[in-house]
Amino acid sequence: DLYYAYVTKLMARISDILGDKARKKEYGQKFEDIKAKFLDTYVDFSDNNLTVKSGEGNKGYQFQWELKGGVWEDNSQTALLWMLKLGFYKDEEMKKALVDLLVKNIKNENPKAGSIRAKFGKNTLSTGFLGTNIIAPVLSDVGFSDVSYDLLLQDEIPSWLYEVKMGATTVWERWDSYSQAGFGDCEMNSFNHYAYGAVIEWMYRYMAGISYDEKNPGFCHIKLMPQFDTSDKYNSEERINYVNCTYQSYYGDISVEWKTRDKKLKYLSVEIPANTYAALYLPKDLVPAQSIYGVSFIGLTKHNDTEVLEFSLKSGGYVFYEEGGKLHISYKEGYLAI
């Protein structure tokens, strides 16, 4: 039902772009109908506890699944993720409850005995092909990039780095394709599969912060909002405090480099290609010291559920650095004001 709603929402957007108002209205209404039916069928709110119930599924498929020891489970990460992505909630209070359920499931501190999550540790994934691609972006969009970083840095099964720890040089089809106990016991066990590698999109769009404006496609208008790692040490390891990324757009290279110290931004370098412009969003605790040609401070705004400082950037290369509690701006080496 959730994926049906997603496809319907896409059709409404496509119809809007094509100027087909009748079909936009038709698909828009279909989306609302699916949403209402889903909330009525699968969402239960009683005793101040919200539960997203699992469906019975296709009986033939369910039978095969149960033969392999699988179980159907409420409050699954994938269901919660798609509900948040699609806006499948009645109000902000319900949205917050869904976010809380998702974060609780991921942190996995007190899993229910006999549940799927009871088999795994804290800060682990419980998603497949339909959930892994959106888990980190959705978490960032609702203000929990720290949890996205926790998942990225996890190296116990199931996780991305567990594969690396096991010697993988490509992304596997399954989280347990290989372990210390040997090869996974399953018919399908590819060691070169794209799906779980979708986290790379999050690394470009959120870690580096390079994104696009749907109203100005092709990166003519660039959106820059890097998400910094603000959590404490994880598994006795240092956190991510440096990122250097370049995206090759139609207009040219878009580059972002940042450094943090003590969870605070200390240095940010950006390059905006010719014939483009960008909106840059930075933490609101920074105080702009001055402006330079090509960089305009717009003010405080809200982006991705977070209050941030907004800057408008012309094409060029700029350096932002913190000193004395203030944000200073200069031109990157090799760039001049025109």
Backbone torsions as a table, in degrees:
resi	resn	phi	psi	omega
1	ASP	NA	-40.6	-179.3
2	LEU	-66.1	-41.4	179.6
3	TYR	-71.6	-33.4	174.7
4	TYR	-60.4	-43.2	178.5
5	ALA	-65.3	-39.2	-179.9
6	TYR	-61.8	-46.6	179.6
7	VAL	-63.8	-39.6	178.5
8	THR	-63.6	-40.1	178.2
9	LYS	-64.9	-39.5	176.5
10	LEU	-61.3	-42.1	179.9
11	MET	-63.9	-36.4	177.5
12	ALA	-65.1	-41.1	178.7
13	ARG	-67.2	-41.7	178.4
14	ILE	-62.2	-43.1	178.9
15	SER	-61.7	-38.4	178.9
16	ASP	-64.6	-45.1	179.5
17	ILE	-62.2	-37.5	-179.7
18	LEU	-80.8	-4.5	178.9
19	GLY	78.0	17.3	179.7
20	ASP	-91.8	89.1	-174.6
21	LYS	-66.2	-35.9	-178.4
22	ALA	-64.2	-46.9	-179.8
23	ARG	-71.1	-33.2	175.8
24	LYS	-59.5	-44.2	179.0
25	LYS	-66.3	-41.3	-179.6
26	GLU	-62.1	-49.9	-178.9
27	TYR	-70.0	-33.5	177.6
28	GLY	-62.8	-41.6	178.2
29	GLN	-68.7	-38.9	177.5
30	LYS	-59.7	-42.4	178.4
31	PHE	-59.9	-45.8	-179.5
32	GLU	-64.3	-36.1	178.1
33	ASP	-64.5	-44.1	179.5
34	ILE	-63.8	-42.2	179.7
35	LYS	-60.1	-48.5	-179.2
36	ALA	-61.4	-42.7	179.8
37	LYS	-65.3	-41.3	-179.7
38	PHE	-63.2	-48.4	-178.6
39	LEU	-62.8	-36.8	179.8
40	ASP	-71.2	-34.0	-174.0
41	THR	-88.1	-40.7	-168.5
42	TYR	-111.6	-10.2	-176.2
43	VAL	-109.2	126.4	-179.2
44	ASP	-123.6	130.0	178.1
45	PHE	-125.3	103.8	-179.5
46	SER	-145.4	149.9	-178.6
47	ASP	53.0	39.0	-179.6
48	ASN	57.1	28.6	-179.6
49	ASN	-130.6	119.8	179.4
50	LEU	-91.4	132.7	179.5
51	THR	-130.1	129.8	171.9
52	VAL	-96.7	106.9	-172.8
53	LYS	-77.7	146.8	175.6
54	SER	-79.7	148.9	177.2
55	GLY	-86.2	172.5	179.2
56	GLU	-82.1	-19.9	178.5
57	GLY	71.1	-179.9	174.7
58	ASN	-72.0	126.8	-172.2
59	LYS	-61.7	-37.9	178.6
60	GLY	-63.9	-44.4	179.0
61	TYR	-67.7	-41.6	-178.6
62	GLN	-60.5	-39.4	-179.7
63	PHE	-60.5	-46.2	179.5
64	GLN	-63.8	-38.4	-179.2
65	TRP	-65.3	-43.2	-178.6
66	GLU	-67.7	-30.5	177.4
67	LEU	-60.0	-29.5	-177.9
68	LYS	-92.3	8.8	175.5
69	GLY	88.7	10.5	-179.9
70	GLY	-76.9	160.1	177.3
71	VAL	-134.4	155.6	175.1
72	TRP	-94.4	132.5	-168.7
73	GLU	-132.6	139.8	177.0
74	ASP	-74.9	161.3	175.4
75	ASN	53.3	43.8	179.3
76	SER	-70.5	150.0	179.2
77	GLN	-58.6	-43.8	-176.4
78	THR	-63.6	-43.9	179.2
79	ALA	-62.4	-45.7	-179.7
80	LEU	-64.0	-40.1	179.5
81	LEU	-61.6	-47.7	-177.7
82	TRP	-69.6	-32.6	175.6
83	MET	-63.1	-42.8	179.2
84	LEU	-68.8	-40.4	-179.6
85	LYS	-63.5	-39.2	-175.9
86	LEU	-90.8	-8.0	-176.5
87	GLY	76.9	34.2	179.8
88	PHE	-83.6	68.8	175.2
89	TYR	-152.4	156.3	-174.1
90	LYS	-85.2	-29.5	-178.2
91	ASP	-159.3	178.7	-177.9
92	GLU	-65.9	-30.9	178.1
93	GLU	-64.3	-42.3	178.7
94	MET	-68.6	-37.6	177.1
95	LYS	-59.6	-45.2	179.3
96	LYS	-61.1	-39.2	179.3
97	ALA	-64.1	-38.9	178.1
98	LEU	-65.6	-42.5	178.3
99	VAL	-62.0	-44.0	179.7
100	ASP	-61.0	-41.8	178.3
101	LEU	-62.8	-41.9	-179.0
102	LEU	-63.9	-49.5	-179.0
103	VAL	-63.5	-40.0	177.9
104	LYS	-61.8	-42.0	179.4
105	ASN	-62.8	-43.1	-178.7
106	ILE	-67.7	-46.8	-179.4
107	LYS	-63.1	-34.9	169.3
108	ASN	54.5	44.8	-176.3
109	GLU	-80.8	-32.0	179.0
110	ASN	-137.0	68.7	-178.0
111	PRO	-66.4	149.0	178.6
112	LYS	-67.1	133.1	-179.9
113	ALA	-58.1	132.7	179.1
114	GLY	85.8	-4.2	179.9
115	SER	-83.5	167.2	176.4
116	ILE	-59.1	-40.9	-175.8
117	ARG	-68.0	-23.0	-179.5
118	ALA	-64.2	-18.0	-178.7
119	LYS	-82.5	-12.9	-171.8
120	PHE	-124.1	167.1	-175.8
121	GLY	-85.8	-171.0	179.8
122	LYS	-72.8	152.1	176.5
123	ASN	53.9	54.1	178.9
124	THR	-125.0	157.8	178.7
125	LEU	-79.3	150.9	171.3
126	SER	-142.3	51.6	-175.8
127	THR	-129.5	158.8	175.3
128	GLY	-116.7	-146.8	-176.2
129	PHE	-62.8	-32.5	-174.7
130	LEU	-88.0	-9.0	-178.4
131	GLY	-117.7	-29.1	-175.2
132	THR	-63.5	-35.8	-177.6
133	ASN	-68.2	-20.8	-176.3
134	ILE	-113.6	-5.5	-172.7
135	ILE	-63.7	-48.2	-179.2
136	ALA	-68.4	-45.0	177.7
137	PRO	-60.6	-43.2	-179.4
138	VAL	-64.1	-43.4	177.5
139	LEU	-58.4	-43.2	178.5
140	SER	-65.5	-39.6	-178.4
141	ASP	-65.6	-25.6	179.2
142	VAL	-102.6	14.9	172.9
143	GLY	89.5	19.5	-178.7
144	PHE	-123.0	50.6	176.2
145	SER	-62.8	-27.1	178.3
146	ASP	-61.8	-35.6	177.8
147	VAL	-71.7	-35.9	175.2
148	SER	-59.7	-43.7	178.2
149	TYR	-64.9	-38.6	177.2
150	ASP	-59.0	-43.1	178.9
151	LEU	-66.6	-41.3	-178.7
152	LEU	-62.4	-36.4	-175.5
153	LEU	-90.3	-7.1	178.2
154	GLN	-65.1	137.7	178.3
155	ASP	-125.5	15.6	173.3
156	GLU	-102.8	150.2	-177.9
157	ILE	-65.6	136.5	-2.9
158	PRO	-92.7	128.8	-179.6
159	SER	-162.7	167.3	178.1
160	TRP	-70.5	-44.5	-175.5
161	LEU	-75.0	-15.4	174.6
162	TYR	-61.5	-38.7	178.5
163	GLU	-62.7	-41.8	178.2
164	VAL	-62.8	-42.9	-180.0
165	LYS	-62.0	-29.8	179.2
166	MET	-86.1	5.8	175.9
167	GLY	93.2	10.6	-177.8
168	ALA	-67.7	142.6	173.2
169	THR	-115.9	-3.4	174.2
170	THR	-136.1	165.7	-179.4
171	VAL	-83.0	135.3	-177.5
172	TRP	-84.0	164.4	174.4
173	GLU	-76.6	-32.8	-176.1
174	ARG	-125.7	151.2	179.4
175	TRP	-64.8	-29.4	-177.3
176	ASP	-113.4	34.4	179.3
177	SER	-56.4	-32.2	177.3
178	TYR	-149.8	142.2	177.3
179	SER	-146.6	-177.4	178.4
180	GLN	-61.3	-22.5	179.2
181	ALA	-83.4	-8.6	179.6
182	GLY	119.0	-161.0	-177.8
183	PHE	-74.3	148.5	178.7
184	GLY	-63.4	144.8	-178.5
185	ASP	-90.2	84.0	-179.1
186	CYS	-158.1	159.2	-178.1
187	GLU	-71.3	-37.8	-177.8
188	MET	-105.2	122.3	-175.1
189	ASN	-152.7	60.8	-179.1
190	SER	-73.1	142.0	176.8
191	PHE	-105.1	12.9	178.3
192	ASN	-147.6	81.9	-171.3
193	HIS	-131.1	136.6	-173.3
194	TYR	-73.0	-41.9	-158.9
195	ALA	-43.9	-53.3	-175.1
196	TYR	-73.0	-14.0	176.3
197	GLY	-73.2	-2.0	-179.6
198	ALA	-61.7	-14.8	178.3
199	VAL	-61.4	-20.3	177.9
200	ILE	-60.3	-34.1	177.2
201	GLU	-59.2	-43.0	178.5
202	TRP	-62.5	-36.9	-179.0
203	MET	-64.2	-37.5	177.1
204	TYR	-74.3	-48.5	-171.0
205	ARG	-81.1	-24.4	-175.6
206	TYR	-119.0	-49.9	176.3
207	MET	-60.4	-55.2	177.0
208	ALA	-79.4	-29.5	176.2
209	GLY	85.1	15.3	-177.2
210	ILE	-87.5	114.5	-179.7
211	SER	-140.3	179.9	-174.2
212	TYR	-123.8	165.8	176.4
213	ASP	-104.2	118.0	-176.9
214	GLU	-60.8	-26.6	-179.6
215	LYS	-79.3	-15.1	177.0
216	ASN	-132.7	76.1	-171.5
217	PRO	-65.4	164.5	177.1
218	GLY	81.3	13.9	179.9
219	PHE	66.7	29.0	170.5
220	CYS	-67.1	-42.3	171.8
221	HIS	-111.6	117.9	-174.6
222	ILE	-100.0	141.3	173.3
223	LYS	-111.7	127.8	-179.3
224	LEU	-122.3	114.1	176.3
225	MET	-145.6	77.0	179.7
226	PRO	-63.5	138.3	177.4
227	GLN	-101.8	116.4	-175.3
228	PHE	-89.1	150.0	178.8
229	ASP	-79.8	111.3	-174.5
230	THR	-113.6	12.1	-178.4
231	SER	-87.6	172.1	178.7
232	ASP	-82.6	180.0	179.2
233	LYS	-53.9	148.0	-177.9
234	TYR	-129.0	124.0	-176.8
235	ASN	53.9	38.9	179.3
236	SER	65.4	12.3	-179.2
237	GLU	-105.3	152.2	175.8
238	GLU	-68.5	153.8	179.5
239	ARG	-84.7	178.1	179.1
240	ILE	-81.3	118.6	-179.9
241	ASN	-123.9	9.7	178.9
242	TYR	-150.1	132.1	176.7
243	VAL	-138.2	136.9	175.7
244	ASN	-136.1	116.4	-171.6
245	CYS	-140.2	142.0	175.2
246	THR	-131.4	130.6	175.9
247	TYR	-112.7	128.0	-179.1
248	GLN	-88.0	95.7	-180.0
249	SER	-89.7	173.5	178.6
250	TYR	-59.7	-33.9	-177.0
251	TYR	-85.1	-14.8	-176.3
252	GLY	136.9	-176.9	-176.7
253	ASP	-71.9	133.5	170.8
254	ILE	-108.8	119.2	-174.7
255	SER	-121.2	140.9	176.6
256	VAL	-136.7	131.0	174.8
257	GLU	-134.7	128.1	178.0
258	TRP	-137.9	153.6	176.9
259	LYS	-134.0	140.9	175.9
260	THR	-124.7	159.4	173.1
261	ARG	-145.7	132.1	-177.1
262	ASP	54.6	40.1	175.6
263	LYS	70.2	11.6	-179.0
264	LYS	-117.7	144.7	177.2
265	LEU	-67.7	128.9	178.0
266	LYS	-114.2	-29.9	-174.7
267	TYR	-151.9	134.0	176.2
268	LEU	-141.7	127.1	177.0
269	SER	-120.7	131.8	179.0
270	VAL	-132.6	147.6	174.0
271	GLU	-127.5	125.8	-178.0
272	ILE	-113.8	121.4	-175.8
273	PRO	-67.4	161.9	-179.8
274	ALA	-59.2	149.6	177.4
275	ASN	67.0	21.6	174.4
276	THR	-133.1	170.8	172.9
277	TYR	-145.4	165.7	-172.7
278	ALA	-140.9	153.9	169.0
279	ALA	-108.7	126.4	-179.3
280	LEU	-113.6	131.3	-179.9
281	TYR	-118.3	126.1	-177.6
282	LEU	-129.4	160.6	-178.7
283	PRO	-54.2	141.3	-174.1
284	LYS	-73.6	-11.5	-179.7
285	ASP	-77.0	-7.1	176.9
286	LEU	-84.9	142.0	179.8
287	VAL	-112.8	113.0	-179.7
288	PRO	-61.3	128.0	-178.3
289	ALA	-85.4	-37.7	-177.7
290	GLN	-162.3	168.1	175.6
291	SER	-114.6	156.8	173.8
292	ILE	-131.2	164.2	179.2
293	TYR	-60.1	131.5	-179.7
294	GLY	101.5	-16.7	179.0
295	VAL	-126.7	120.1	178.9
296	SER	-119.3	131.3	176.9
297	PHE	-84.2	117.8	-177.3
298	ILE	-84.9	-40.4	-179.9
299	GLY	135.1	-168.9	179.6
300	LEU	-82.4	132.9	180.0
301	THR	-144.5	176.6	178.0
302	LYS	-116.7	126.5	-178.6
303	HIS	-140.2	128.0	-177.7
304	ASN	53.5	47.5	177.0
305	ASP	63.7	19.9	-177.3
306	THR	-133.3	134.8	175.2
307	GLU	-76.4	126.3	-174.8
308	VAL	-141.8	166.2	170.9
309	LEU	-86.8	135.9	179.4
310	GLU	-111.6	133.5	175.3
311	PHE	-123.8	148.3	173.0
312	SER	-108.0	129.2	-175.2
313	LEU	-120.0	130.9	169.5
314	LYS	-81.5	169.3	178.1
315	SER	-60.2	142.5	-178.0
316	GLY	148.8	-170.6	178.7
317	GLY	-122.3	129.2	-174.4
318	TYR	-134.3	150.1	176.3
319	VAL	-122.4	129.8	175.4
320	PHE	-115.0	128.4	179.6
321	TYR	-142.5	146.6	-179.0
322	GLU	-93.2	132.9	177.8
323	GLU	-152.7	123.2	-179.9
324	GLY	64.6	29.5	178.6
325	GLY	80.7	2.9	-180.0
326	LYS	-119.3	154.3	-179.5
327	LEU	-95.9	116.1	179.4
328	HIS	-102.7	150.8	-176.5
329	ILE	-130.2	136.7	176.3
330	SER	-145.5	173.7	177.0
331	TYR	-85.2	143.8	176.4
332	LYS	-71.1	148.6	-179.1
333	GLU	-54.6	130.8	-178.8
334	GLY	97.6	-6.9	179.8
335	TYR	-115.1	141.4	179.3
336	LEU	-130.8	156.2	173.6
337	ALA	-74.6	139.7	179.8
338	ILE	-115.5	NA	NA
